[in-house]
Amino acid sequence: MDTILTLASRNIRIYVRNRTSVFFSFLSVIIIIALYVLFLGKVQVDGIRKAVGDIQGIRPLVDSWIMAGLLSVNAVTITLGVLGTMVFDIEYKRFSDFIVSPIHRSAVVVSYLIAAWVIGFLFSLIAFAAGELYIVSGGGSFLGPAGILTVVGMLALAVVSSSSTMYLLVSFLRSGSAFGTLGTLIGTLIGFITGVYVPLGVLPAAVQKFVVLVPFSHSAAMLRQVFCDLPLATVFDGAPLDAKLHYMKMYGIKLFWGAQEISMTAMVWMLVCAIVVFLLLSVLKLRGYKKG
């Protein structure tokens, strides 16, 4: 255990000291914030006003929606950035030195994952606190104790799920340039998968089904249901129930498989299964690494 913690601490220090890696880990979030400020926020506010009129609570609802999306994106991009340490260890042969040393290979793998979990969860908590302050500054309100605990639990699950998925992808890379390409690809797609760039409801049915199969979309939906619960009740108070359901489906607050709504419990199990499956695949991939 001491070996694992020592290696994990080493991986954390390497990531934190590399300011370029930290910056690019947040690049997708920065782009989303810029787009939201420039036009995405206004587009959604105008759309809600057309549906329910110019009533109070629209801005906090939209702010809550975007902040939940940012937290789900953050869980992916940060853990990916931390796991870049493994790619550079592979490129410069340090990874090979680790697995042929007396250190058990599982300790090496777990150390990378622990580093991703620690940094991912810590940065997610910081982003959560900043998001709450932003929502309140726009006229919204803080989540209650139960809501805060629920979000913290969801963030932990999202970070572990994202890091498991990213670890498998990163394990196929052998150079920093390949890692940069993967980071660009993930950074571009994550905004669409979580429904931040384009509302999920406007995508073709086949694309919506694909998005629902990706664990990240479930993290975003779960967080949105908690963040948007009170603002939704305020904005759609007195409005037809269909209007509220249409908004929730259109903007990925509720996910559907065809006409069937996916429950919160099912989404939690989706993330748990993703963790197990991707970790098992990563173990099999690591066994093959020694032969390569």
VENPEKA-V986329 format. One record per pair of residues at least 24 apart in sequence whose C-alpha atoms are under 10 Angstrom apart, sorted by sequence separation. I is the first residue (numbers start at 1). J is the second residue. D is the distance in Angstrom with one decimal. If there is no record, write none. Layout:
BEGIN
i->I j->J d->D
i->I j->J d->D
END
This chain:
BEGIN
i->41 j->65 d->9.9
i->128 j->152 d->8.7
i->193 j->217 d->5.9
i->194 j->218 d->8.2
i->196 j->220 d->9.4
i->224 j->248 d->9.4
i->229 j->253 d->9.7
i->41 j->66 d->8.3
i->86 j->111 d->10.0
i->192 j->217 d->9.3
i->193 j->218 d->9.7
i->194 j->219 d->8.4
i->195 j->220 d->8.4
i->228 j->253 d->8.2
i->36 j->62 d->9.9
i->40 j->66 d->9.5
i->86 j->112 d->7.0
i->125 j->151 d->9.4
i->190 j->216 d->8.0
i->191 j->217 d->9.9
i->194 j->220 d->6.0
i->195 j->221 d->9.3
i->227 j->253 d->9.7
i->36 j->63 d->9.4
i->85 j->112 d->8.0
i->86 j->113 d->10.0
i->125 j->152 d->7.4
i->128 j->155 d->9.1
i->190 j->217 d->8.9
i->193 j->220 d->9.2
i->194 j->221 d->8.0
i->221 j->248 d->9.6
i->224 j->251 d->9.5
i->225 j->252 d->9.3
i->226 j->253 d->9.3
i->84 j->112 d->9.4
i->124 j->152 d->8.8
i->221 j->249 d->10.0
i->224 j->252 d->8.0
i->225 j->253 d->5.7
i->83 j->112 d->6.4
i->224 j->253 d->5.5
i->225 j->254 d->7.4
i->36 j->66 d->8.0
i->82 j->112 d->8.0
i->83 j->113 d->7.6
i->85 j->115 d->9.8
i->125 j->155 d->7.9
i->221 j->251 d->9.1
i->222 j->252 d->9.5
i->223 j->253 d->8.3
i->224 j->254 d->8.5
i->82 j->113 d->8.9
i->85 j->116 d->9.9
i->121 j->152 d->8.9
i->124 j->155 d->6.9
i->125 j->156 d->9.4
i->221 j->252 d->5.9
i->222 j->253 d->7.4
i->82 j->114 d->10.0
i->83 j->115 d->8.0
i->84 j->116 d->9.8
i->124 j->156 d->8.7
i->220 j->252 d->7.9
i->221 j->253 d->4.8
i->222 j->254 d->8.2
i->33 j->66 d->8.5
i->79 j->112 d->9.9
i->82 j->115 d->7.0
i->83 j->116 d->6.4
i->122 j->155 d->9.8
i->220 j->253 d->7.8
i->221 j->254 d->6.1
i->222 j->255 d->9.4
i->32 j->66 d->8.8
i->33 j->67 d->9.2
i->79 j->113 d->8.6
i->82 j->116 d->5.4
i->121 j->155 d->6.9
i->122 j->156 d->9.6
i->124 j->158 d->9.8
i->218 j->252 d->9.1
i->220 j->254 d->9.8
i->221 j->255 d->7.0
i->81 j->116 d->8.3
i->82 j->117 d->9.1
i->120 j->155 d->9.0
i->121 j->156 d->6.2
i->124 j->159 d->8.3
i->217 j->252 d->8.1
i->218 j->253 d->9.4
i->79 j->115 d->8.5
i->80 j->116 d->7.7
i->82 j->118 d->9.8
i->120 j->156 d->8.6
i->121 j->157 d->9.4
i->217 j->253 d->9.8
i->218 j->254 d->9.2
i->32 j->69 d->9.4
i->33 j->70 d->8.3
i->79 j->116 d->4.9
i->82 j->119 d->7.5
i->121 j->158 d->8.9
i->122 j->159 d->9.9
i->218 j->255 d->7.8
i->32 j->70 d->7.7
i->78 j->116 d->7.7
i->79 j->117 d->7.0
i->81 j->119 d->9.8
i->82 j->120 d->8.2
i->118 j->156 d->9.6
i->120 j->158 d->9.4
i->121 j->159 d->6.2
i->217 j->255 d->8.5
i->78 j->117 d->9.4
i->79 j->118 d->9.1
i->81 j->120 d->9.3
i->117 j->156 d->8.1
i->120 j->159 d->6.0
i->121 j->160 d->8.7
i->225 j->264 d->9.0
i->29 j->69 d->9.5
i->30 j->70 d->9.4
i->79 j->119 d->7.3
i->80 j->120 d->9.1
i->117 j->157 d->9.9
i->119 j->159 d->9.3
i->120 j->160 d->8.6
i->212 j->252 d->9.9
i->29 j->70 d->6.3
i->32 j->73 d->9.5
i->75 j->116 d->9.6
i->78 j->119 d->7.4
i->79 j->120 d->5.4
i->117 j->158 d->9.8
i->118 j->159 d->9.0
i->222 j->263 d->9.5
i->28 j->70 d->9.0
i->29 j->71 d->8.7
i->75 j->117 d->9.3
i->78 j->120 d->5.6
i->79 j->121 d->8.9
i->117 j->159 d->6.2
i->118 j->160 d->9.7
i->120 j->162 d->9.3
i->222 j->264 d->6.7
i->29 j->72 d->9.9
i->77 j->120 d->8.7
i->78 j->121 d->9.1
i->116 j->159 d->8.1
i->117 j->160 d->6.2
i->120 j->163 d->8.4
i->212 j->255 d->7.2
i->221 j->264 d->8.8
i->222 j->265 d->9.7
i->29 j->73 d->6.9
i->75 j->119 d->9.6
i->76 j->120 d->8.2
i->79 j->123 d->9.8
i->116 j->160 d->8.3
i->117 j->161 d->9.6
i->211 j->255 d->9.7
i->212 j->256 d->7.7
i->213 j->257 d->9.5
i->218 j->262 d->9.3
i->28 j->73 d->7.7
i->29 j->74 d->6.6
i->75 j->120 d->5.9
i->78 j->123 d->7.8
i->117 j->162 d->9.3
i->201 j->246 d->8.8
i->212 j->257 d->7.4
i->222 j->267 d->7.5
i->28 j->74 d->8.1
i->74 j->120 d->7.9
i->75 j->121 d->7.6
i->78 j->124 d->8.7
i->114 j->160 d->9.3
i->116 j->162 d->9.4
i->117 j->163 d->7.0
i->201 j->247 d->8.8
i->209 j->255 d->9.6
i->218 j->264 d->8.8
i->221 j->267 d->8.6
i->222 j->268 d->8.4
i->26 j->73 d->9.3
i->27 j->74 d->9.7
i->74 j->121 d->9.6
i->113 j->160 d->8.4
i->116 j->163 d->6.4
i->117 j->164 d->9.6
i->201 j->248 d->9.1
i->202 j->249 d->9.9
i->203 j->250 d->9.4
i->208 j->255 d->9.1
i->209 j->256 d->8.2
i->210 j->257 d->9.8
i->26 j->74 d->7.2
i->29 j->77 d->8.5
i->75 j->123 d->8.4
i->115 j->163 d->9.7
i->116 j->164 d->9.3
i->199 j->247 d->9.8
i->201 j->249 d->6.2
i->202 j->250 d->6.9
i->208 j->256 d->8.6
i->209 j->257 d->6.5
i->218 j->266 d->9.3
i->219 j->267 d->7.8
i->25 j->74 d->8.1
i->28 j->77 d->7.5
i->74 j->123 d->8.1
i->75 j->124 d->6.6
i->114 j->163 d->9.3
i->200 j->249 d->7.7
i->201 j->250 d->3.9
i->202 j->251 d->8.9
i->208 j->257 d->8.3
i->209 j->258 d->7.7
i->218 j->267 d->5.7
i->219 j->268 d->8.4
i->25 j->75 d->9.9
i->27 j->77 d->8.5
i->74 j->124 d->6.7
i->113 j->163 d->6.8
i->116 j->166 d->9.8
i->165 j->215 d->8.9
i->199 j->249 d->9.1
i->200 j->250 d->5.8
i->201 j->251 d->6.3
i->208 j->258 d->9.0
i->212 j->262 d->9.3
i->217 j->267 d->9.3
i->218 j->268 d->7.9
i->25 j->76 d->8.9
i->26 j->77 d->6.9
i->27 j->78 d->9.9
i->73 j->124 d->9.8
i->112 j->163 d->9.5
i->113 j->164 d->7.6
i->116 j->167 d->9.3
i->165 j->216 d->9.7
i->199 j->250 d->6.0
i->200 j->251 d->5.8
i->201 j->252 d->7.2
i->219 j->270 d->9.6
i->25 j->77 d->5.2
i->26 j->78 d->7.0
i->71 j->123 d->9.5
i->72 j->124 d->8.8
i->198 j->250 d->9.7
i->199 j->251 d->5.0
i->200 j->252 d->5.7
i->205 j->257 d->9.4
i->206 j->258 d->9.6
i->215 j->267 d->8.3
i->218 j->270 d->7.7
i->219 j->271 d->7.8
i->24 j->77 d->8.5
i->25 j->78 d->5.1
i->71 j->124 d->6.5
i->74 j->127 d->8.2
i->113 j->166 d->9.8
i->162 j->215 d->7.9
i->198 j->251 d->8.5
i->199 j->252 d->7.0
i->200 j->253 d->9.5
i->205 j->258 d->7.9
i->215 j->268 d->9.5
i->218 j->271 d->7.5
i->24 j->78 d->8.9
i->25 j->79 d->8.2
i->70 j->124 d->9.6
i->71 j->125 d->9.0
i->113 j->167 d->7.6
i->161 j->215 d->7.5
i->162 j->216 d->7.2
i->201 j->255 d->9.5
i->217 j->271 d->10.0
i->22 j->77 d->9.8
i->23 j->78 d->9.7
i->25 j->80 d->7.4
i->26 j->81 d->9.0
i->71 j->126 d->10.0
i->112 j->167 d->8.6
i->161 j->216 d->8.3
i->195 j->250 d->9.3
i->196 j->251 d->8.4
i->200 j->255 d->9.0
i->212 j->267 d->9.7
i->215 j->270 d->6.7
i->216 j->271 d->8.4
i->22 j->78 d->7.8
i->25 j->81 d->5.3
i->71 j->127 d->6.9
i->195 j->251 d->6.8
i->196 j->252 d->9.0
i->214 j->270 d->9.1
i->215 j->271 d->5.8
i->21 j->78 d->9.3
i->24 j->81 d->7.6
i->25 j->82 d->8.3
i->70 j->127 d->8.5
i->71 j->128 d->7.0
i->158 j->215 d->8.5
i->159 j->216 d->9.9
i->162 j->219 d->9.4
i->194 j->251 d->9.5
i->195 j->252 d->6.4
i->213 j->270 d->8.7
i->214 j->271 d->9.3
i->215 j->272 d->9.4
i->23 j->81 d->9.3
i->70 j->128 d->9.2
i->109 j->167 d->9.2
i->158 j->216 d->7.6
i->161 j->219 d->9.1
i->194 j->252 d->7.8
i->195 j->253 d->9.5
i->212 j->270 d->9.9
i->215 j->273 d->9.4
i->21 j->80 d->9.9
i->22 j->81 d->7.0
i->193 j->252 d->10.0
i->215 j->274 d->6.9
i->21 j->81 d->6.2
i->22 j->82 d->8.3
i->67 j->127 d->8.8
i->68 j->128 d->8.6
i->71 j->131 d->8.7
i->158 j->218 d->8.9
i->159 j->219 d->9.4
i->214 j->274 d->9.0
i->215 j->275 d->9.4
i->20 j->81 d->10.0
i->21 j->82 d->8.0
i->67 j->128 d->8.0
i->70 j->131 d->8.8
i->158 j->219 d->5.8
i->157 j->219 d->8.2
i->158 j->220 d->8.8
i->21 j->84 d->8.3
i->67 j->130 d->9.3
i->68 j->131 d->8.4
i->21 j->85 d->9.5
i->67 j->131 d->5.8
i->155 j->219 d->8.1
i->158 j->222 d->9.8
i->66 j->131 d->9.2
i->67 j->132 d->8.2
i->154 j->219 d->7.3
i->155 j->220 d->9.9
i->158 j->223 d->9.7
i->15 j->81 d->7.8
i->16 j->82 d->8.6
i->154 j->220 d->9.6
i->15 j->82 d->5.9
i->64 j->131 d->8.1
i->67 j->134 d->8.7
i->155 j->222 d->9.8
i->14 j->82 d->8.8
i->15 j->83 d->8.7
i->63 j->131 d->8.6
i->64 j->132 d->8.3
i->67 j->135 d->8.2
i->154 j->222 d->7.5
i->155 j->223 d->8.3
i->15 j->84 d->8.2
i->63 j->132 d->9.5
i->66 j->135 d->9.8
i->154 j->223 d->7.0
i->12 j->82 d->7.4
i->15 j->85 d->6.9
i->64 j->134 d->9.1
i->65 j->135 d->9.9
i->11 j->82 d->7.8
i->12 j->83 d->9.7
i->14 j->85 d->7.3
i->63 j->134 d->7.8
i->64 j->135 d->6.4
i->151 j->222 d->8.7
i->152 j->223 d->9.8
i->11 j->83 d->8.6
i->63 j->135 d->5.8
i->64 j->136 d->9.6
i->150 j->222 d->9.8
i->151 j->223 d->6.6
i->154 j->226 d->9.9
i->11 j->84 d->9.7
i->12 j->85 d->8.9
i->62 j->135 d->9.1
i->63 j->136 d->9.3
i->150 j->223 d->8.8
i->151 j->224 d->9.7
i->11 j->85 d->6.6
i->60 j->134 d->9.4
i->61 j->135 d->8.7
i->64 j->138 d->9.9
i->10 j->85 d->9.9
i->11 j->86 d->8.4
i->60 j->135 d->6.0
i->63 j->138 d->7.7
i->151 j->226 d->7.3
i->59 j->135 d->8.7
i->60 j->136 d->7.7
i->62 j->138 d->10.0
i->63 j->139 d->9.6
i->64 j->140 d->8.3
i->147 j->223 d->10.0
i->150 j->226 d->7.8
i->151 j->227 d->8.4
i->60 j->137 d->9.1
i->61 j->138 d->9.8
i->63 j->140 d->8.3
i->64 j->141 d->9.8
i->60 j->138 d->6.1
i->61 j->139 d->9.7
i->148 j->226 d->9.0
i->59 j->138 d->6.8
i->60 j->139 d->6.0
i->61 j->140 d->7.8
i->147 j->226 d->6.6
i->148 j->227 d->9.4
i->59 j->139 d->7.4
i->60 j->140 d->4.7
i->71 j->151 d->9.9
i->75 j->155 d->7.5
i->79 j->159 d->7.2
i->83 j->163 d->8.0
i->146 j->226 d->9.9
i->147 j->227 d->8.0
i->57 j->138 d->9.5
i->58 j->139 d->9.5
i->59 j->140 d->7.9
i->60 j->141 d->8.1
i->74 j->155 d->9.8
i->75 j->156 d->9.0
i->78 j->159 d->8.9
i->79 j->160 d->8.8
i->82 j->163 d->9.1
i->86 j->167 d->9.1
i->90 j->171 d->9.2
i->93 j->174 d->9.8
i->57 j->139 d->7.6
i->58 j->140 d->9.4
i->72 j->154 d->9.5
i->75 j->157 d->9.6
i->76 j->158 d->8.1
i->77 j->159 d->9.9
i->79 j->161 d->9.9
i->80 j->162 d->8.1
i->81 j->163 d->9.9
i->84 j->166 d->9.8
i->91 j->173 d->8.7
i->92 j->174 d->9.2
i->147 j->229 d->9.8
i->56 j->139 d->9.1
i->57 j->140 d->7.4
i->68 j->151 d->9.4
i->72 j->155 d->7.8
i->75 j->158 d->6.3
i->76 j->159 d->7.1
i->79 j->162 d->6.9
i->80 j->163 d->6.8
i->83 j->166 d->7.7
i->84 j->167 d->9.3
i->87 j->170 d->6.9
i->90 j->173 d->8.3
i->91 j->174 d->5.5
i->92 j->175 d->8.6
i->143 j->226 d->8.6
i->71 j->155 d->7.8
i->74 j->158 d->9.7
i->75 j->159 d->5.1
i->76 j->160 d->9.6
i->78 j->162 d->9.3
i->79 j->163 d->5.3
i->80 j->164 d->9.8
i->82 j->166 d->10.0
i->83 j->167 d->6.7
i->86 j->170 d->7.9
i->87 j->171 d->7.5
i->90 j->174 d->6.0
i->91 j->175 d->5.1
i->92 j->176 d->9.9
i->143 j->227 d->7.5
i->73 j->158 d->9.7
i->74 j->159 d->8.8
i->75 j->160 d->8.6
i->76 j->161 d->8.8
i->77 j->162 d->8.6
i->78 j->163 d->8.8
i->79 j->164 d->9.1
i->80 j->165 d->9.1
i->81 j->166 d->9.4
i->82 j->167 d->9.9
i->85 j->170 d->9.9
i->86 j->171 d->8.0
i->87 j->172 d->8.9
i->88 j->173 d->9.4
i->89 j->174 d->9.0
i->90 j->175 d->7.4
i->91 j->176 d->7.2
i->142 j->227 d->9.4
i->143 j->228 d->9.9
i->72 j->158 d->7.0
i->75 j->161 d->8.9
i->76 j->162 d->5.2
i->77 j->163 d->9.3
i->79 j->165 d->9.6
i->80 j->166 d->5.8
i->83 j->169 d->10.0
i->84 j->170 d->7.5
i->87 j->173 d->6.4
i->88 j->174 d->7.8
i->89 j->175 d->9.1
i->90 j->176 d->9.4
i->143 j->229 d->9.8
i->71 j->158 d->9.2
i->72 j->159 d->8.5
i->75 j->162 d->6.4
i->76 j->163 d->7.1
i->79 j->166 d->7.3
i->80 j->167 d->7.6
i->83 j->170 d->7.2
i->84 j->171 d->9.9
i->86 j->173 d->9.3
i->87 j->174 d->6.0
i->88 j->175 d->6.5
i->89 j->176 d->9.7
i->143 j->230 d->8.9
i->71 j->159 d->9.9
i->74 j->162 d->9.8
i->75 j->163 d->8.1
i->79 j->167 d->8.7
i->83 j->171 d->9.3
i->86 j->174 d->9.3
i->87 j->175 d->6.2
i->88 j->176 d->6.1
i->73 j->162 d->9.5
i->76 j->165 d->8.9
i->77 j->166 d->9.0
i->80 j->169 d->9.3
i->84 j->173 d->9.6
i->86 j->175 d->9.9
i->87 j->176 d->6.5
i->88 j->177 d->9.9
i->141 j->230 d->9.0
i->72 j->162 d->9.2
i->76 j->166 d->7.6
i->80 j->170 d->8.0
i->86 j->176 d->9.9
i->87 j->177 d->9.7
i->140 j->230 d->9.5
i->141 j->231 d->9.0
i->84 j->175 d->9.7
i->85 j->176 d->9.4
i->87 j->178 d->8.9
i->88 j->179 d->8.9
i->140 j->231 d->7.8
i->84 j->176 d->7.9
i->87 j->179 d->7.1
i->135 j->227 d->9.9
i->84 j->179 d->6.9
i->132 j->227 d->9.4
i->83 j->179 d->9.6
i->84 j->180 d->9.0
i->81 j->179 d->9.3
i->4 j->103 d->9.1
i->8 j->107 d->9.4
i->12 j->111 d->9.5
i->80 j->179 d->9.3
i->81 j->180 d->9.7
i->84 j->183 d->9.3
i->3 j->103 d->7.7
i->4 j->104 d->9.5
i->7 j->107 d->8.3
i->8 j->108 d->8.5
i->11 j->111 d->7.6
i->12 j->112 d->8.7
i->15 j->115 d->9.0
i->3 j->104 d->9.3
i->7 j->108 d->7.2
i->8 j->109 d->9.5
i->10 j->111 d->8.9
i->11 j->112 d->6.7
i->15 j->116 d->9.7
i->4 j->106 d->9.0
i->5 j->107 d->9.0
i->7 j->109 d->9.7
i->8 j->110 d->8.0
i->9 j->111 d->8.1
i->10 j->112 d->9.5
i->11 j->113 d->9.6
i->12 j->114 d->9.0
i->13 j->115 d->9.2
i->80 j->182 d->9.3
i->81 j->183 d->7.9
i->4 j->107 d->5.3
i->5 j->108 d->10.0
i->7 j->110 d->9.0
i->8 j->111 d->4.3
i->9 j->112 d->9.4
i->11 j->114 d->9.1
i->12 j->115 d->5.4
i->16 j->119 d->8.9
i->80 j->183 d->7.5
i->3 j->107 d->7.2
i->4 j->108 d->6.9
i->7 j->111 d->5.5
i->8 j->112 d->6.0
i->11 j->115 d->6.1
i->12 j->116 d->7.9
i->15 j->119 d->9.1
i->2 j->107 d->9.7
i->3 j->108 d->8.7
i->4 j->109 d->8.9
i->5 j->110 d->9.2
i->6 j->111 d->8.1
i->7 j->112 d->7.8
i->8 j->113 d->8.0
i->9 j->114 d->8.9
i->10 j->115 d->8.6
i->11 j->116 d->8.8
i->1 j->107 d->8.0
i->4 j->110 d->6.9
i->5 j->111 d->6.7
i->8 j->114 d->6.1
i->9 j->115 d->7.0
i->12 j->118 d->8.3
i->77 j->183 d->7.9
i->80 j->186 d->9.0
i->4 j->111 d->5.2
i->5 j->112 d->10.0
i->7 j->114 d->9.4
i->8 j->115 d->5.1
i->12 j->119 d->7.3
i->80 j->187 d->9.9
i->3 j->111 d->8.6
i->4 j->112 d->9.0
i->7 j->115 d->8.7
i->8 j->116 d->8.8
i->5 j->114 d->8.2
i->9 j->118 d->9.8
i->77 j->186 d->7.8
i->161 j->270 d->9.6
i->162 j->271 d->8.9
i->165 j->274 d->7.5
i->169 j->278 d->9.4
i->1 j->111 d->9.8
i->4 j->114 d->8.6
i->5 j->115 d->9.0
i->8 j->118 d->9.2
i->76 j->186 d->8.6
i->77 j->187 d->7.0
i->158 j->268 d->9.5
i->161 j->271 d->6.0
i->164 j->274 d->7.8
i->165 j->275 d->7.3
i->168 j->278 d->6.4
i->172 j->282 d->9.7
i->76 j->187 d->8.9
i->157 j->268 d->8.2
i->160 j->271 d->8.9
i->161 j->272 d->7.2
i->164 j->275 d->5.7
i->165 j->276 d->9.9
i->167 j->278 d->8.1
i->168 j->279 d->7.4
i->171 j->282 d->7.4
i->160 j->272 d->9.0
i->161 j->273 d->8.9
i->162 j->274 d->8.8
i->163 j->275 d->8.5
i->164 j->276 d->8.3
i->165 j->277 d->8.9
i->166 j->278 d->8.8
i->167 j->279 d->8.1
i->168 j->280 d->9.3
i->170 j->282 d->9.7
i->73 j->186 d->9.9
i->77 j->190 d->8.7
i->158 j->271 d->7.4
i->161 j->274 d->6.4
i->162 j->275 d->8.1
i->164 j->277 d->8.7
i->165 j->278 d->5.7
i->168 j->281 d->7.0
i->169 j->282 d->8.8
i->172 j->285 d->8.3
i->73 j->187 d->8.6
i->76 j->190 d->8.1
i->154 j->268 d->8.6
i->157 j->271 d->7.2
i->158 j->272 d->9.5
i->160 j->274 d->9.6
i->161 j->275 d->5.0
i->164 j->278 d->5.7
i->165 j->279 d->7.8
i->167 j->281 d->9.9
i->168 j->282 d->5.2
i->171 j->285 d->7.4
i->172 j->286 d->9.8
i->157 j->272 d->7.8
i->160 j->275 d->6.9
i->161 j->276 d->8.8
i->163 j->278 d->9.4
i->164 j->279 d->5.8
i->167 j->282 d->7.2
i->168 j->283 d->8.9
i->171 j->286 d->7.8
i->74 j->190 d->9.7
i->162 j->278 d->9.7
i->163 j->279 d->9.5
i->164 j->280 d->9.5
i->165 j->281 d->9.6
i->166 j->282 d->10.0
i->168 j->284 d->10.0
i->73 j->190 d->6.5
i->158 j->275 d->9.6
i->161 j->278 d->8.6
i->164 j->281 d->9.6
i->165 j->282 d->8.9
i->168 j->285 d->7.9
i->172 j->289 d->9.5
i->72 j->190 d->9.1
i->73 j->191 d->7.2
i->157 j->275 d->9.0
i->161 j->279 d->9.4
i->164 j->282 d->8.2
i->168 j->286 d->9.5
i->171 j->289 d->9.1
i->72 j->191 d->9.7
i->73 j->193 d->9.4
i->69 j->190 d->10.0
i->70 j->191 d->8.9
i->73 j->194 d->7.4
i->69 j->191 d->8.5
i->72 j->194 d->7.5
i->73 j->196 d->9.2
i->70 j->194 d->8.9
i->69 j->194 d->6.5
i->68 j->194 d->9.8
i->69 j->195 d->7.7
i->70 j->196 d->8.2
i->69 j->196 d->6.4
i->68 j->196 d->9.8
i->66 j->195 d->9.6
i->67 j->196 d->9.9
i->66 j->196 d->7.1
i->65 j->196 d->9.0
i->76 j->216 d->7.8
i->75 j->216 d->8.9
i->73 j->216 d->7.8
i->72 j->216 d->6.8
i->73 j->217 d->9.5
i->75 j->219 d->9.2
i->72 j->217 d->8.1
i->72 j->218 d->9.0
i->73 j->219 d->9.1
i->69 j->216 d->9.9
i->72 j->219 d->5.9
i->73 j->220 d->8.0
i->69 j->217 d->9.1
i->71 j->219 d->8.9
i->72 j->220 d->5.1
i->71 j->220 d->7.6
i->72 j->221 d->8.9
i->69 j->219 d->8.6
i->70 j->220 d->8.3
i->72 j->222 d->9.4
i->68 j->219 d->9.0
i->69 j->220 d->5.4
i->72 j->223 d->7.7
i->68 j->220 d->6.3
i->69 j->221 d->8.1
i->71 j->223 d->8.1
i->72 j->224 d->9.6
i->67 j->220 d->9.7
i->68 j->221 d->8.2
i->69 j->222 d->9.8
i->70 j->223 d->9.9
i->71 j->224 d->9.8
i->66 j->220 d->9.7
i->68 j->222 d->8.6
i->69 j->223 d->7.6
i->28 j->183 d->9.7
i->44 j->199 d->9.5
i->65 j->220 d->9.2
i->68 j->223 d->5.3
i->69 j->224 d->7.2
i->24 j->180 d->9.5
i->28 j->184 d->9.0
i->31 j->187 d->9.6
i->40 j->196 d->8.7
i->65 j->221 d->9.5
i->67 j->223 d->9.0
i->68 j->224 d->5.2
i->27 j->184 d->9.6
i->31 j->188 d->9.9
i->40 j->197 d->7.7
i->67 j->224 d->8.3
i->68 j->225 d->8.8
i->25 j->183 d->8.4
i->28 j->186 d->9.1
i->29 j->187 d->8.8
i->40 j->198 d->9.1
i->65 j->223 d->8.7
i->66 j->224 d->8.4
i->68 j->226 d->8.6
i->24 j->183 d->8.4
i->28 j->187 d->5.4
i->32 j->191 d->7.6
i->64 j->223 d->9.5
i->65 j->224 d->5.7
i->68 j->227 d->6.6
i->24 j->184 d->9.2
i->27 j->187 d->7.8
i->28 j->188 d->7.4
i->31 j->191 d->9.6
i->36 j->196 d->9.0
i->64 j->224 d->7.3
i->65 j->225 d->8.7
i->67 j->227 d->8.2
i->68 j->228 d->8.6
i->26 j->187 d->9.4
i->28 j->189 d->9.8
i->35 j->196 d->9.7
i->36 j->197 d->8.9
i->64 j->225 d->9.7
i->65 j->226 d->9.7
i->66 j->227 d->9.6
i->67 j->228 d->9.9
i->25 j->187 d->8.7
i->28 j->190 d->8.3
i->29 j->191 d->9.0
i->35 j->197 d->8.4
i->64 j->226 d->9.2
i->65 j->227 d->6.9
i->66 j->228 d->9.8
i->24 j->187 d->9.3
i->28 j->191 d->7.8
i->61 j->224 d->9.9
i->64 j->227 d->5.5
i->65 j->228 d->6.2
i->32 j->196 d->7.6
i->63 j->227 d->9.3
i->64 j->228 d->5.8
i->32 j->197 d->7.7
i->63 j->228 d->9.0
i->64 j->229 d->9.3
i->61 j->227 d->8.4
i->62 j->228 d->8.4
i->64 j->230 d->9.8
i->65 j->231 d->9.5
i->60 j->227 d->9.8
i->61 j->228 d->6.0
i->64 j->231 d->7.9
i->60 j->228 d->8.6
i->61 j->229 d->8.8
i->63 j->231 d->9.7
i->64 j->232 d->9.9
i->61 j->230 d->8.4
i->62 j->231 d->8.7
i->60 j->230 d->9.6
i->61 j->231 d->4.9
i->62 j->232 d->9.6
i->60 j->231 d->6.5
i->61 j->232 d->6.5
i->59 j->231 d->9.0
i->60 j->232 d->9.4
i->61 j->233 d->9.6
i->57 j->230 d->9.5
i->58 j->231 d->7.5
i->61 j->234 d->8.8
i->109 j->282 d->9.1
i->57 j->231 d->6.2
i->58 j->232 d->8.6
i->60 j->234 d->9.9
i->61 j->235 d->7.7
i->109 j->283 d->8.7
i->56 j->231 d->9.6
i->57 j->232 d->8.3
i->60 j->235 d->9.4
i->57 j->233 d->9.4
i->58 j->234 d->8.5
i->59 j->235 d->9.6
i->57 j->234 d->6.3
i->58 j->235 d->6.1
i->106 j->283 d->8.4
i->109 j->286 d->8.5
i->56 j->234 d->7.9
i->57 j->235 d->5.6
i->58 j->236 d->9.4
i->105 j->283 d->9.9
i->55 j->234 d->9.2
i->56 j->235 d->6.9
i->57 j->236 d->9.4
i->55 j->235 d->7.0
i->106 j->286 d->9.0
i->54 j->235 d->9.5
i->55 j->236 d->9.4
i->105 j->286 d->8.4
i->53 j->235 d->9.3
i->105 j->287 d->9.2
i->52 j->235 d->7.6
i->53 j->236 d->9.9
i->69 j->252 d->9.6
i->52 j->236 d->7.0
i->69 j->253 d->9.9
i->51 j->236 d->9.4
i->52 j->237 d->9.3
i->68 j->253 d->9.8
i->105 j->290 d->9.8
i->49 j->235 d->9.6
i->52 j->238 d->9.1
i->53 j->239 d->9.8
i->65 j->251 d->8.5
i->48 j->235 d->8.8
i->52 j->239 d->6.6
i->65 j->252 d->9.3
i->99 j->286 d->9.8
i->48 j->236 d->9.5
i->51 j->239 d->8.8
i->52 j->240 d->9.2
i->65 j->253 d->8.2
i->51 j->240 d->10.0
i->99 j->289 d->9.6
i->100 j->290 d->8.7
i->52 j->243 d->8.2
i->99 j->290 d->8.0
i->51 j->243 d->7.3
i->52 j->244 d->9.5
i->51 j->244 d->9.4
i->96 j->289 d->9.0
i->96 j->290 d->8.2
i->48 j->243 d->9.6
i->48 j->244 d->10.0
i->51 j->247 d->9.3
i->48 j->247 d->8.3
i->47 j->247 d->9.6
i->44 j->251 d->9.4
END
